[in-house]
Amino acid sequence: MTIKEFSFDLPENLIAQTPADRRGEDRLLVLKKDTGTLVDQMMTDFASHLEEGSIVVVNNSKVRKARVYAQSETGGRVEFLFLEENLDHSWNAMVTKTKKQHVGKRYTFSNADGTYTRTGWITAELEDGTRSIAFEESLDENFFQTLGHVPLPPYIKREDSFSDETRYQTIYAQKEGSVAAPTAGLHFTQEILSSIEKKGCTIVPITLHVGAGTFLPVRTEKLEDHHMHFEKYEISKESAALINQARTEGRKIVATGTTSVRTLESAFDEATAQVLGGEGRTNLFIRPGYRWKVVDQLLTNFHTPESTLLVLVSTFAGKQNIETAYRHAIENSYRFFSYGDAMFIC
């Protein structure tokens, strides 16, 4: 299949530029994948669509303020999106004006009054267009807290604000490391989480640090020619045990977001038919023909055209079902993408 088969026209006014006035006050489109039935609901209704005993898996990765601006040695302003730290404490990063950023070029990262300054230099130009940058001393989270900006996606046409520091973060975020929010989880409030537990369901955390693999565009015509970047994940032994017990007992596994999907499916061991606990790295690209192993139901946002995320949900729900659901969402003015509304595929 080609990526052009996963395209659609979206009115620009439906791309959410800000979150809902209050967290959780989002619309929810329920899609029953066996029948294609669509039901318009609100996120506050989510628990009513769950089966008692279900495991609701959430990604507790925390968004790092990973977008940092620097001044190059030639005086230009350069934007870095820090993706991942290497073993030698250098970092891989996406950089603006990429062709001008060569090995050896130096940059000054500084706050407005110059009281906090770090100097870095390019050490490698990687095949995927990213750069490795090293510093005289290892970076810590203070670097990102002092100099960083919330890494809002490019389709949000505004600068990040103070409110994004909380709203572009799930309420259960714990482990720093993502460069984009696991956005399906942004809809959850404590009240919604409580309603899930009152339904007799169990909320189980896992971690996948969202990196370039999740959001980079597909640049190849054929799906099979696209290669995902690796992203780190971790599943505790306790979470794995709860998931495996539920599967053995025939209870539903509900993934919150595509990051949870890719983590669960990547951690499944064919030999034991179990989800394995521990740390791992995944570059799993789920596309038509994939054989599902763990996930039964999915809470997700509405995704960008020609993206790996749209391919994933189309594979899960059926391409025709997703096309129909997206037409319905557009006709009924649902809000799209990171700060938009949600869809529950059950």
Residue frames as qw, qx, qy, qz and C-alpha x, y, z in Angstrom:
[[0.000, 0.887, 0.461, 0.000, 0.00, 0.00, 0.00],
 [0.395, 0.414, -0.029, 0.820, 1.05, 3.61, -0.48],
 [0.191, -0.323, -0.484, 0.790, 0.96, 6.42, 2.04],
 [0.200, -0.031, -0.253, -0.946, -1.25, 8.46, -0.32],
 [0.455, -0.355, -0.751, -0.320, -4.05, 6.01, 0.46],
 [0.444, -0.546, -0.581, 0.408, -4.10, 7.46, 3.99],
 [0.140, 0.046, 0.022, 0.989, -4.71, 11.05, 3.00],
 [0.024, -0.735, -0.677, -0.022, -7.73, 13.24, 3.67],
 [0.128, 0.529, 0.074, 0.836, -8.66, 16.91, 3.43],
 [0.403, -0.563, -0.587, 0.420, -9.03, 18.69, 6.73],
 [0.023, 0.897, 0.168, 0.408, -10.35, 22.26, 7.13],
 [0.414, 0.359, -0.448, 0.707, -7.66, 24.30, 8.89],
 [0.373, -0.516, 0.177, -0.751, -10.14, 25.61, 11.44],
 [0.910, -0.303, -0.169, -0.228, -10.55, 22.08, 12.87],
 [0.692, 0.200, -0.477, 0.504, -6.88, 21.86, 13.89],
 [0.533, -0.802, -0.265, 0.049, -7.01, 22.57, 17.63],
 [0.375, 0.652, -0.282, 0.597, -4.62, 25.39, 18.56],
 [0.205, -0.435, 0.561, -0.674, -5.42, 25.30, 22.26],
 [0.142, -0.156, -0.965, 0.154, -6.84, 22.68, 24.64],
 [0.329, -0.666, -0.591, -0.313, -10.43, 22.69, 25.82],
 [0.202, -0.753, 0.153, -0.607, -11.18, 25.35, 28.44],
 [0.606, -0.507, 0.521, -0.322, -11.13, 22.63, 31.09],
 [0.092, 0.333, -0.930, -0.125, -9.31, 19.33, 30.89],
 [0.200, 0.173, 0.951, -0.160, -11.65, 16.47, 30.10],
 [0.437, 0.596, 0.365, -0.565, -14.33, 18.61, 28.45],
 [0.090, 0.372, -0.687, -0.618, -13.63, 17.08, 25.07],
 [0.822, 0.206, -0.057, -0.528, -15.89, 15.25, 22.66],
 [0.384, -0.272, 0.881, 0.058, -15.57, 11.49, 22.22],
 [0.705, 0.304, -0.345, -0.540, -16.46, 9.66, 19.02],
 [0.616, -0.215, 0.745, -0.142, -17.12, 5.99, 19.79],
 [0.571, 0.420, -0.543, -0.450, -16.44, 3.62, 16.89],
 [0.813, -0.131, 0.538, -0.180, -17.55, 0.01, 17.14],
 [0.036, 0.535, -0.698, -0.474, -15.10, -1.65, 14.79],
 [0.327, 0.109, 0.935, 0.080, -17.15, -4.82, 14.18],
 [0.312, 0.682, 0.660, -0.049, -20.18, -2.92, 12.87],
 [0.318, 0.315, 0.230, 0.864, -18.78, 0.50, 11.96],
 [0.251, -0.829, -0.487, -0.116, -21.37, 2.12, 14.24],
 [0.302, 0.298, -0.223, 0.877, -20.53, 5.67, 15.38],
 [0.382, -0.770, -0.509, 0.046, -21.81, 7.32, 18.57],
 [0.176, 0.634, -0.160, 0.735, -21.20, 10.96, 19.55],
 [0.667, -0.602, -0.401, 0.176, -20.34, 11.24, 23.24],
 [0.061, -0.909, 0.293, -0.291, -18.20, 13.25, 25.66],
 [0.429, 0.392, -0.737, 0.345, -14.99, 12.15, 27.39],
 [0.380, -0.286, 0.566, -0.673, -16.92, 12.13, 30.65],
 [0.890, 0.068, 0.042, -0.450, -18.89, 9.19, 29.18],
 [0.398, 0.532, -0.743, -0.075, -15.75, 7.14, 28.50],
 [0.200, -0.239, 0.890, -0.333, -16.05, 4.72, 31.43],
 [0.713, 0.214, 0.374, -0.553, -19.59, 3.75, 30.41],
 [0.757, 0.507, -0.308, -0.275, -18.17, 2.13, 27.27],
 [0.129, 0.499, -0.843, 0.155, -15.69, -0.07, 29.15],
 [0.815, -0.206, -0.510, -0.183, -16.33, -3.67, 30.12],
 [0.630, -0.697, 0.268, -0.213, -15.97, -4.46, 33.80],
 [0.886, -0.263, 0.308, 0.225, -12.58, -5.99, 34.52],
 [0.659, 0.690, -0.002, 0.301, -10.81, -4.27, 31.64],
 [0.624, -0.409, 0.040, 0.665, -7.19, -3.16, 31.95],
 [0.296, 0.945, 0.109, 0.085, -6.73, 0.46, 30.88],
 [0.760, -0.117, 0.059, 0.636, -3.07, 0.96, 29.97],
 [0.080, 0.995, 0.052, -0.022, -1.66, 4.51, 30.19],
 [0.706, 0.344, -0.143, 0.602, 1.72, 5.91, 29.16],
 [0.445, -0.847, -0.192, 0.220, 3.23, 7.78, 32.13],
 [0.608, 0.136, 0.094, 0.776, 6.08, 9.38, 30.18],
 [0.121, -0.846, -0.233, 0.463, 6.57, 13.07, 30.94],
 [0.543, 0.756, 0.145, 0.337, 7.19, 15.68, 28.26],
 [0.578, -0.353, -0.006, 0.736, 10.60, 17.33, 28.52],
 [0.192, 0.924, 0.050, -0.326, 10.95, 21.01, 27.60],
 [0.777, -0.073, 0.445, 0.439, 13.10, 19.74, 24.77],
 [0.472, 0.740, 0.236, 0.418, 12.92, 22.67, 22.32],
 [0.489, -0.687, 0.001, 0.538, 15.92, 24.89, 23.05],
 [0.469, 0.867, 0.040, 0.160, 17.22, 27.89, 21.10],
 [0.698, -0.400, 0.154, 0.574, 20.91, 28.66, 20.62],
 [0.268, 0.912, -0.180, -0.253, 23.14, 31.18, 18.90],
 [0.921, 0.222, 0.070, 0.313, 25.60, 29.74, 16.40],
 [0.576, -0.416, 0.130, 0.692, 29.19, 30.90, 16.14],
 [0.266, 0.255, 0.440, 0.819, 28.20, 32.79, 12.99],
 [0.127, 0.060, 0.224, -0.964, 25.47, 34.67, 14.88],
 [0.483, -0.179, -0.555, -0.653, 22.37, 32.87, 13.63],
 [0.571, -0.199, 0.504, -0.617, 19.50, 31.68, 15.84],
 [0.444, 0.141, -0.851, -0.242, 19.16, 27.90, 15.69],
 [0.743, -0.282, 0.199, -0.573, 16.42, 25.72, 17.18],
 [0.220, 0.248, -0.942, 0.056, 17.30, 22.32, 18.64],
 [0.827, -0.265, -0.031, -0.496, 14.79, 19.61, 19.53],
 [0.063, -0.478, 0.855, -0.191, 16.69, 17.29, 21.87],
 [0.798, -0.001, -0.425, -0.428, 15.57, 13.72, 21.19],
 [0.956, -0.260, -0.136, 0.025, 17.73, 11.30, 23.14],
 [0.252, -0.821, 0.512, -0.007, 20.92, 11.19, 25.22],
 [0.802, 0.366, -0.471, 0.035, 23.70, 8.89, 24.01],
 [0.875, -0.341, -0.236, 0.248, 25.95, 6.76, 26.19],
 [0.580, 0.101, -0.126, 0.799, 28.78, 9.31, 25.86],
 [0.119, -0.659, -0.435, 0.602, 26.37, 12.02, 27.13],
 [0.043, 0.099, -0.389, -0.915, 26.07, 13.69, 23.75],
 [0.476, 0.431, 0.564, -0.520, 22.52, 14.20, 22.47],
 [0.234, 0.270, 0.724, 0.590, 20.79, 13.47, 19.19],
 [0.148, 0.590, 0.345, -0.715, 18.69, 16.41, 18.09],
 [0.422, 0.667, 0.509, 0.344, 16.62, 17.73, 15.23],
 [0.300, -0.469, 0.014, 0.831, 18.00, 21.10, 14.13],
 [0.430, 0.840, 0.255, -0.209, 16.62, 23.92, 12.00],
 [0.337, 0.857, -0.358, -0.156, 18.57, 25.05, 8.92],
 [0.930, -0.227, 0.280, 0.075, 19.99, 21.53, 8.92],
 [0.805, 0.480, 0.025, 0.348, 22.31, 21.89, 5.93],
 [0.152, 0.832, -0.276, 0.456, 24.22, 24.66, 7.70],
 [0.640, -0.638, 0.353, -0.242, 24.83, 22.65, 10.88],
 [0.763, 0.428, -0.476, 0.092, 28.12, 20.82, 10.29],
 [0.859, -0.306, -0.257, 0.321, 30.48, 18.80, 12.47],
 [0.548, -0.012, -0.178, 0.817, 32.57, 21.11, 14.66],
 [0.086, -0.586, -0.182, -0.785, 30.18, 24.06, 14.56],
 [0.269, -0.177, -0.683, 0.656, 29.68, 25.56, 18.03],
 [0.288, -0.648, -0.450, -0.543, 26.59, 27.00, 19.70],
 [0.056, 0.120, -0.562, 0.816, 25.86, 29.05, 22.81],
 [0.417, -0.565, -0.671, -0.240, 22.76, 28.16, 24.84],
 [0.214, 0.003, -0.429, 0.878, 21.93, 30.97, 27.26],
 [0.058, -0.739, -0.648, 0.174, 19.07, 32.56, 29.17],
 [0.199, 0.899, 0.252, 0.297, 18.09, 36.20, 28.65],
 [0.253, -0.949, 0.179, -0.066, 20.36, 37.70, 31.30],
 [0.563, 0.595, -0.543, 0.187, 23.30, 35.42, 30.60],
 [0.457, -0.577, 0.560, -0.380, 23.39, 33.93, 34.10],
 [0.792, -0.054, 0.606, -0.046, 23.05, 30.39, 32.72],
 [0.485, 0.693, -0.401, -0.351, 25.15, 29.44, 29.68],
 [0.794, -0.141, 0.575, 0.137, 26.20, 26.19, 28.06],
 [0.277, 0.651, -0.512, -0.487, 28.34, 25.64, 24.95],
 [0.822, 0.088, 0.562, -0.036, 27.82, 22.72, 22.59],
 [0.162, 0.568, -0.587, -0.554, 29.22, 21.56, 19.25],
 [0.892, 0.274, -0.074, -0.352, 28.12, 19.18, 16.51],
 [0.422, -0.480, 0.763, 0.099, 29.94, 15.84, 16.68],
 [0.301, 0.067, 0.901, 0.306, 28.10, 13.88, 13.98],
 [0.502, 0.242, -0.184, -0.810, 25.71, 14.29, 11.07],
 [0.485, 0.032, 0.858, -0.167, 23.37, 11.29, 11.16],
 [0.127, 0.125, 0.818, 0.546, 21.77, 9.57, 8.18],
 [0.007, 0.672, 0.740, 0.010, 18.25, 10.59, 9.18],
 [0.136, 0.731, 0.178, 0.644, 19.17, 14.28, 9.09],
 [0.557, -0.824, -0.097, -0.028, 19.51, 14.71, 12.83],
 [0.358, 0.678, -0.463, 0.445, 22.71, 15.84, 14.52],
 [0.755, -0.418, -0.390, 0.321, 24.66, 14.72, 17.58],
 [0.053, 0.822, -0.171, 0.541, 25.73, 17.55, 19.84],
 [0.719, -0.217, -0.486, 0.448, 28.18, 17.35, 22.76],
 [0.231, -0.916, 0.017, -0.327, 28.74, 19.66, 25.74],
 [0.234, 0.575, -0.634, 0.461, 31.66, 20.27, 28.07],
 [0.195, -0.105, 0.825, -0.520, 29.60, 18.82, 30.90],
 [0.046, -0.333, -0.925, -0.176, 26.63, 16.46, 30.88],
 [0.326, -0.337, -0.169, -0.867, 23.23, 18.11, 30.58],
 [0.012, -0.239, -0.876, 0.419, 20.74, 17.68, 33.40],
 [0.030, 0.691, 0.707, 0.148, 17.05, 18.48, 33.64],
 [0.186, -0.739, -0.187, 0.620, 17.94, 21.96, 34.92],
 [0.196, -0.173, 0.513, 0.818, 19.22, 22.76, 31.43],
 [0.049, -0.411, -0.761, -0.499, 15.79, 22.03, 29.93],
 [0.223, -0.752, -0.578, 0.226, 13.86, 23.67, 32.76],
 [0.253, -0.629, -0.008, 0.735, 15.96, 26.85, 32.50],
 [0.009, -0.387, 0.471, 0.792, 16.29, 27.18, 28.72],
 [0.113, 0.166, 0.917, 0.344, 13.71, 24.86, 27.20],
 [0.479, 0.097, -0.040, -0.871, 10.29, 25.40, 25.68],
 [0.687, 0.170, 0.641, -0.298, 7.32, 23.02, 25.56],
 [0.131, -0.207, 0.753, 0.611, 7.76, 21.18, 22.22],
 [0.594, 0.474, 0.377, -0.529, 4.38, 21.90, 20.71],
 [0.630, 0.235, 0.642, 0.368, 3.89, 20.26, 17.30],
 [0.202, -0.106, 0.326, 0.917, 4.34, 22.43, 14.17],
 [0.095, -0.512, -0.670, -0.530, 0.63, 22.46, 13.30],
 [0.308, -0.809, -0.416, 0.277, 0.01, 24.53, 16.46],
 [0.438, 0.577, 0.124, 0.678, 0.72, 27.96, 15.01],
 [0.290, -0.898, 0.048, -0.326, 1.70, 29.83, 18.17],
 [0.241, 0.499, -0.691, 0.463, 4.48, 30.03, 20.70],
 [0.562, -0.332, -0.738, 0.171, 4.23, 27.84, 23.79],
 [0.287, -0.685, 0.076, -0.665, 2.73, 29.50, 26.87],
 [0.172, -0.368, 0.740, -0.536, 2.89, 28.90, 30.61],
 [0.781, -0.008, 0.295, -0.550, -0.39, 26.96, 30.51],
 [0.800, 0.370, -0.440, -0.170, 1.12, 24.45, 28.05],
 [0.124, 0.467, -0.806, 0.342, 3.51, 23.30, 30.79],
 [0.430, -0.018, 0.761, -0.485, 0.55, 21.63, 32.49],
 [0.737, 0.384, 0.198, -0.519, -1.97, 21.12, 29.67],
 [0.691, 0.518, -0.482, -0.148, 0.54, 19.46, 27.29],
 [0.105, 0.323, -0.878, 0.336, 1.18, 16.89, 30.01],
 [0.627, -0.364, -0.639, -0.256, -0.95, 14.05, 31.34],
 [0.486, -0.716, 0.183, -0.466, -1.97, 14.29, 34.99],
 [0.925, -0.337, 0.174, 0.024, -0.18, 11.00, 35.71],
 [0.639, 0.651, -0.306, 0.272, 3.09, 11.87, 33.92],
 [0.742, -0.649, 0.134, 0.101, 6.06, 10.70, 36.00],
 [0.760, -0.218, 0.366, 0.490, 9.09, 9.73, 33.94],
 [0.158, 0.834, -0.171, -0.501, 10.79, 12.55, 32.02],
 [0.477, -0.235, 0.714, 0.456, 11.85, 11.80, 28.48],
 [0.484, 0.575, 0.634, 0.180, 9.26, 12.52, 25.77],
 [0.164, -0.176, 0.224, 0.944, 9.53, 15.20, 23.09],
 [0.404, -0.211, -0.404, -0.793, 5.79, 15.04, 22.37],
 [0.510, -0.149, 0.552, -0.643, 2.85, 14.29, 24.61],
 [0.007, -0.178, -0.972, -0.152, 1.08, 10.92, 24.51],
 [0.213, -0.122, -0.063, -0.967, -1.95, 12.96, 23.59],
 [0.548, -0.370, -0.656, -0.365, -4.80, 10.48, 24.18],
 [0.528, -0.363, -0.622, 0.449, -3.97, 10.70, 27.87],
 [0.086, 0.128, -0.117, 0.981, -4.38, 14.49, 27.94],
 [0.459, -0.412, -0.417, -0.667, -8.15, 13.98, 28.19],
 [0.636, -0.369, -0.662, 0.146, -8.04, 12.22, 31.55],
 [0.247, -0.652, 0.265, -0.666, -8.97, 14.07, 34.74],
 [0.057, -0.192, 0.873, -0.445, -8.91, 12.57, 38.19],
 [0.629, 0.155, 0.371, -0.665, -12.69, 12.32, 38.00],
 [0.774, 0.380, -0.348, -0.368, -12.56, 10.36, 34.73],
 [0.348, 0.357, -0.847, 0.184, -9.87, 8.05, 36.13],
 [0.310, -0.076, 0.728, -0.606, -12.03, 7.48, 39.22],
 [0.754, 0.247, 0.095, -0.602, -15.03, 6.64, 37.03],
 [0.627, 0.396, -0.655, -0.147, -12.90, 4.03, 35.24],
 [0.126, 0.217, -0.882, 0.399, -11.99, 2.39, 38.55],
 [0.510, 0.068, 0.491, -0.703, -15.60, 2.54, 39.77],
 [0.770, 0.309, -0.281, -0.481, -16.55, 0.58, 36.63],
 [0.914, -0.236, 0.329, -0.017, -14.34, -2.22, 37.97],
 [0.762, 0.577, -0.122, 0.267, -11.43, -1.58, 35.63],
 [0.699, -0.541, 0.081, 0.462, -7.75, -1.33, 36.53],
 [0.328, 0.931, -0.162, 0.020, -5.47, 1.48, 35.35],
 [0.881, -0.215, 0.190, 0.377, -2.00, 0.15, 34.57],
 [0.095, 0.923, -0.250, -0.277, 1.01, 2.39, 33.79],
 [0.846, 0.113, 0.236, 0.464, 3.73, 1.70, 31.25],
 [0.126, -0.811, 0.166, 0.547, 6.33, 4.04, 29.75],
 [0.692, 0.365, 0.355, 0.511, 7.28, 4.89, 26.19],
 [0.195, -0.640, 0.045, 0.742, 9.35, 8.03, 25.68],
 [0.582, 0.738, 0.340, -0.016, 7.90, 9.64, 22.58],
 [0.385, -0.474, 0.391, 0.688, 10.63, 10.47, 20.08],
 [0.222, 0.427, -0.438, -0.759, 11.00, 11.13, 16.40],
 [0.029, 0.059, 0.968, 0.241, 9.58, 7.71, 15.52],
 [0.174, 0.546, 0.742, -0.348, 6.09, 8.71, 16.59],
 [0.232, 0.812, 0.286, -0.453, 5.71, 11.98, 14.72],
 [0.131, -0.445, 0.539, 0.703, 8.12, 12.17, 11.78],
 [0.693, 0.458, -0.004, -0.557, 6.32, 12.15, 8.40],
 [0.802, 0.094, 0.558, 0.191, 6.42, 9.21, 6.05],
 [0.117, 0.728, -0.349, -0.578, 8.69, 10.24, 3.16],
 [0.145, -0.137, 0.904, 0.378, 8.47, 7.01, 1.16],
 [0.536, 0.024, -0.372, -0.757, 5.70, 6.18, -1.29],
 [0.738, -0.142, -0.637, -0.174, 5.28, 2.56, -0.19],
 [0.646, -0.683, 0.114, -0.321, 4.52, 1.82, 3.47],
 [0.964, -0.176, -0.003, 0.201, 6.98, -1.08, 3.61],
 [0.621, 0.454, -0.135, 0.624, 9.84, 1.27, 2.70],
 [0.215, -0.801, 0.147, -0.540, 9.32, 3.51, 5.73],
 [0.666, -0.061, -0.613, 0.421, 11.52, 2.83, 8.76],
 [0.443, -0.856, -0.173, -0.204, 10.59, 4.11, 12.22],
 [0.144, 0.620, -0.567, 0.522, 13.10, 5.59, 14.64],
 [0.565, -0.212, -0.754, 0.259, 13.70, 3.58, 17.81],
 [0.352, -0.643, 0.111, -0.671, 11.99, 4.73, 21.02],
 [0.181, 0.183, -0.856, 0.449, 12.67, 3.54, 24.56],
 [0.664, -0.430, -0.242, -0.561, 10.00, 1.82, 26.62],
 [0.083, 0.220, -0.852, 0.468, 9.67, 0.19, 30.02],
 [0.715, -0.366, -0.349, -0.483, 7.03, -2.09, 31.54],
 [0.300, -0.492, 0.677, -0.458, 7.26, -2.94, 35.22],
 [0.163, 0.014, -0.986, 0.005, 6.91, -6.56, 36.33],
 [0.229, 0.339, 0.682, -0.607, 3.76, -5.58, 38.21],
 [0.480, 0.478, -0.068, -0.732, 2.16, -4.02, 35.12],
 [0.369, 0.287, -0.803, -0.369, 3.13, -6.97, 32.94],
 [0.001, 0.095, 0.963, -0.252, 1.61, -9.40, 35.46],
 [0.368, 0.430, 0.461, -0.684, -1.71, -7.51, 35.56],
 [0.485, 0.476, -0.357, -0.641, -1.89, -7.39, 31.77],
 [0.289, 0.220, -0.913, -0.184, -1.02, -11.07, 31.35],
 [0.156, 0.196, 0.871, -0.422, -3.51, -12.18, 33.99],
 [0.469, 0.475, 0.210, -0.714, -6.27, -10.20, 32.30],
 [0.455, 0.415, -0.603, -0.508, -5.43, -11.71, 28.92],
 [0.110, 0.073, -0.989, 0.069, -5.50, -15.22, 30.43],
 [0.200, 0.370, 0.753, -0.506, -8.92, -14.51, 31.91],
 [0.237, 0.513, 0.690, 0.452, -10.28, -13.08, 28.66],
 [0.075, -0.842, -0.322, 0.426, -10.60, -9.51, 29.93],
 [0.492, 0.815, 0.157, 0.263, -10.13, -6.56, 27.59],
 [0.554, -0.315, 0.043, 0.769, -6.82, -4.70, 27.20],
 [0.218, 0.929, 0.291, 0.067, -7.56, -1.04, 26.48],
 [0.606, -0.001, 0.040, 0.794, -4.63, 1.02, 25.19],
 [0.001, -0.926, -0.198, 0.323, -4.58, 4.75, 25.83],
 [0.152, 0.867, -0.322, -0.349, -2.93, 6.14, 22.72],
 [0.839, 0.483, -0.249, -0.003, -0.79, 4.73, 19.94],
 [0.132, 0.650, -0.680, 0.314, 2.33, 4.84, 22.14],
 [0.618, -0.253, 0.632, -0.395, 0.72, 2.37, 24.54],
 [0.912, 0.337, 0.064, -0.227, -0.27, 0.21, 21.56],
 [0.619, 0.631, -0.451, 0.125, 3.26, 0.05, 20.17],
 [0.163, -0.557, 0.717, -0.387, 4.74, -0.67, 23.59],
 [0.764, -0.088, 0.512, -0.383, 2.37, -3.54, 24.35],
 [0.895, 0.427, -0.003, -0.127, 2.66, -5.11, 20.93],
 [0.422, 0.697, -0.546, 0.195, 6.47, -4.77, 20.96],
 [0.258, -0.495, 0.722, -0.409, 6.80, -6.34, 24.40],
 [0.913, 0.009, 0.166, -0.372, 4.77, -9.43, 23.49],
 [0.148, -0.472, 0.858, 0.138, 6.84, -12.61, 23.46],
 [0.727, 0.176, -0.431, -0.505, 5.63, -15.19, 20.93],
 [0.435, 0.185, -0.869, 0.145, 7.31, -18.11, 22.70],
 [0.083, -0.156, -0.800, 0.574, 5.53, -17.57, 26.02],
 [0.142, -0.622, -0.603, -0.478, 2.48, -15.68, 24.71],
 [0.422, -0.715, -0.385, 0.402, 3.15, -13.12, 27.44],
 [0.159, 0.922, -0.060, 0.348, 3.86, -9.39, 27.64],
 [0.757, -0.052, -0.342, 0.554, 7.38, -9.18, 29.05],
 [0.315, -0.937, -0.070, 0.131, 8.32, -6.72, 31.78],
 [0.676, -0.279, 0.209, 0.649, 11.55, -4.75, 31.56],
 [0.078, 0.751, -0.161, -0.635, 13.16, -2.16, 29.32],
 [0.657, 0.268, 0.603, 0.363, 13.29, -2.23, 25.54],
 [0.061, 0.466, -0.263, -0.843, 13.47, -0.24, 22.34],
 [0.550, 0.456, 0.700, -0.004, 10.92, -0.37, 19.55],
 [0.094, 0.341, -0.376, -0.857, 10.71, 0.80, 15.96],
 [0.299, 0.348, 0.888, 0.023, 7.51, -1.15, 15.31],
 [0.279, 0.188, -0.251, -0.908, 5.52, 0.26, 12.38],
 [0.401, 0.301, 0.833, -0.234, 2.01, -1.20, 12.52],
 [0.326, 0.326, -0.377, -0.803, 0.48, -1.28, 9.04],
 [0.844, 0.143, -0.005, -0.517, -2.17, -3.32, 7.20],
 [0.795, 0.243, -0.556, 0.003, -1.52, -7.05, 7.49],
 [0.016, 0.436, -0.707, 0.557, -0.26, -6.77, 11.07],
 [0.634, -0.322, -0.695, -0.105, -1.45, -9.56, 13.38],
 [0.325, -0.671, 0.224, -0.628, -2.67, -8.08, 16.66],
 [0.564, 0.055, -0.774, 0.284, -1.45, -9.80, 19.82],
 [0.254, -0.195, -0.644, 0.695, -2.39, -7.77, 22.90],
 [0.162, 0.164, 0.169, -0.958, -4.60, -4.72, 22.36],
 [0.156, 0.475, 0.866, 0.033, -8.38, -5.14, 22.20],
 [0.064, 0.906, 0.413, 0.063, -9.60, -1.53, 22.38],
 [0.516, 0.073, 0.021, 0.853, -8.02, 1.87, 21.78],
 [0.043, -0.925, -0.276, 0.257, -8.58, 5.42, 22.99],
 [0.564, 0.021, 0.288, 0.773, -6.87, 7.79, 20.57],
 [0.123, 0.648, 0.056, -0.750, -6.95, 11.29, 19.10],
 [0.697, 0.677, 0.234, -0.031, -7.62, 12.20, 15.46],
 [0.652, -0.364, 0.360, 0.560, -4.36, 11.98, 13.54],
 [0.134, 0.684, -0.304, -0.650, -2.64, 13.85, 10.73],
 [0.846, 0.489, -0.006, -0.214, -3.03, 12.74, 7.11],
 [0.758, 0.510, -0.370, 0.167, -0.39, 10.36, 5.72],
 [0.209, -0.677, 0.594, -0.381, 1.05, 9.64, 9.19],
 [0.343, 0.131, -0.923, 0.110, 2.18, 6.38, 10.78],
 [0.230, 0.093, 0.684, -0.686, -0.43, 7.02, 13.48],
 [0.652, 0.290, -0.008, -0.700, -3.28, 7.15, 10.97],
 [0.575, 0.280, -0.738, -0.215, -1.96, 3.96, 9.38],
 [0.081, 0.089, -0.900, 0.419, -1.91, 2.30, 12.83],
 [0.430, 0.202, 0.527, -0.705, -5.52, 3.17, 13.73],
 [0.664, 0.352, -0.302, -0.586, -6.67, 2.21, 10.23],
 [0.424, 0.232, -0.875, -0.006, -5.00, -1.16, 10.69],
 [0.076, 0.025, 0.824, -0.561, -6.67, -1.59, 14.08],
 [0.440, 0.364, 0.462, -0.679, -10.20, -0.50, 13.18],
 [0.547, 0.457, 0.654, 0.253, -10.28, -1.17, 9.44],
 [0.253, -0.049, 0.255, 0.932, -9.44, 1.43, 6.83],
 [0.152, -0.504, -0.586, -0.616, -13.04, 1.92, 5.70],
 [0.452, -0.707, -0.520, 0.160, -14.23, 2.39, 9.29],
 [0.419, -0.457, -0.082, 0.780, -11.61, 5.07, 9.92],
 [0.119, 0.164, 0.426, 0.882, -12.39, 6.89, 6.67],
 [0.294, -0.635, -0.605, -0.379, -16.08, 6.95, 7.61],
 [0.512, -0.658, -0.393, 0.388, -15.32, 8.05, 11.17],
 [0.368, -0.260, 0.076, 0.890, -13.04, 10.86, 10.03],
 [0.035, -0.388, -0.507, -0.769, -15.65, 12.11, 7.54],
 [0.428, -0.706, -0.556, -0.097, -18.19, 12.12, 10.36],
 [0.519, -0.524, -0.227, 0.635, -15.77, 13.97, 12.64],
 [0.233, -0.004, 0.252, 0.939, -15.10, 16.64, 10.01],
 [0.194, -0.510, -0.576, -0.609, -18.79, 17.06, 9.19],
 [0.533, -0.731, -0.423, -0.058, -19.57, 17.46, 12.90],
 [0.086, 0.853, -0.235, 0.458, -16.66, 19.83, 13.62],
 [0.859, -0.447, -0.063, 0.241, -14.63, 17.63, 15.92],
 [0.032, -0.924, 0.379, 0.047, -11.27, 19.16, 16.86],
 [0.933, 0.278, -0.184, 0.139, -8.22, 17.39, 15.45],
 [0.580, 0.483, -0.458, 0.469, -4.68, 16.48, 16.54],
 [0.423, 0.098, -0.677, 0.595, -2.84, 16.95, 19.85],
 [0.120, 0.082, 0.478, -0.866, -5.20, 19.34, 21.63],
 [0.479, -0.062, -0.444, -0.755, -8.27, 17.98, 19.86],
 [0.798, -0.187, 0.178, -0.544, -11.06, 15.56, 20.66],
 [0.282, -0.333, 0.899, -0.037, -10.84, 11.78, 21.16],
 [0.758, 0.127, -0.416, -0.486, -12.05, 8.57, 19.57],
 [0.526, -0.301, 0.756, -0.249, -12.67, 5.26, 21.31],
 [0.603, 0.280, -0.630, -0.401, -12.35, 2.22, 19.06],
 [0.462, -0.227, 0.753, -0.410, -14.03, -0.77, 20.71]]
